[in-house]
Amino acid sequence: MEKENKEGNSEKEGSMCKILTRGEKSMAYREILTELKELQARGIVLELNGRTSYPEAIARAHCVCESKGTYGIMRDYIMSEQNGTLKEVHFDYVKNPKW
């Protein structure tokens, strides 16, 4: 069940995620996409649910999860054992039992 919060946005009851408006989705998508493209340009491998992916697919999945409010995306940062620099970022769907 959805309810309206004090800012006038819809939220799923019992959820910590608010349902994003179209403008918020667009801004969130652009921000995430920019971040992911920068990571990719640095040679960092991006994975979505165990498969090599690309910034647009991950940003889209992230925004869909946030707009639906049923799943989230967890990030795992994989560091190089040789020099400790970031070499991969894994994005995996997670479902909160409260959702």
LINVEN-V887022 format. One line per field, one symbol per residue. ss: DSSP state (a for helix, b for strand, c for the rest). phi: phi as a letter, one per 30 degrees, with the letter a starting at -180 (. if undefined). burial: + if it has 24 or more other C-alpha atoms within 12 Angstrom, else -. Layout:
ss = ???
phi = ???
burial = ???
//
This chain:
ss = cbbbcccccbbbcccccbcccaaaaaaaaaaaaaaaaaaaacccbbbbccbbccaaaaaaaaaaaaaaccbbbbbbbbbccccccbbbbbbbbbbcccc
phi = .cbcdddicdbddicccddddeddddddedddddedddddddiddcbbhibebbedddddddddddddicbbbccbcccdddbiddcbbccbdbcdedd
burial = ----------+---+-++++----+--++--++--++--+---+++++----+++--++++++++++++++++--------------++++++------
//
